[in-house]
Amino acid sequence: MTKKNQNYTTSVSVSNVTRNKLIALSSIQKVTQKQLLSKIVDKEVAHLNPTDKKQFYEYS
């Protein structure tokens, strides 16, 4: 049985262009790439409609 909300490390494949943008943005904002990705995901979740947001929280 697995616990919900465990903290996992995940690899993400992105293009070189996206990678460079991520590096630049994280440098400008003085945060790690991991922190920046978390901020981006949080912003996207905030913009979901109520039905999708409910589904998101059920899945995560």
N, C-alpha and C positions, 0 to 999 in steps of 0.2 A: 504494500500500500504506500502510495506516495503522498507527501504532505503538499497541500496547496500553498502557493506563494513561496516556494523555495527559490533561492537566488542561484541562477544558473549563468554560466558564461557561454555566450553564443558567438560564433563567427559569422560575419556577414560579408558577402562578396559584393564589391562595388567597382565601378569603372575607375580608371586612373583619374579622370576628370572629377568625379564625385569624391574620390579620396582626397584629392588636392583641395577641393572646396571645404571638405570637412576639417582638414588640417588648418587651412587658413582661418575659417570661422572660429575654431576652438582656440587658435592662437590670439585672434582679435578679442574674443570674449574672455580670455584667460581662464579657460576651463579645459578639462580633459575631453578627448573625443567621446569617451563613454558618457560623461556628463552632458555634453552637447546633444548626443543622440537621445538621451533620456528626456531632455528639455523639448526636443523636436517631437518625440512621441507624445509627451504630455500635452503639447499644444494641439496636436492632431486629435487626440482623444477629446479634448475640451470642445472641439468643433463638430463632433459627431451629433447626429440627431438623437433624440431620447431612445428610440428603438435600437439603433446601432450601439449606443453607449451601454444600454442594458446588456446586449449581447456581448460586448467587449468585456464587461466586468464579470459576466458569467463564465467566459472563456479564460480570463486571466485570474 
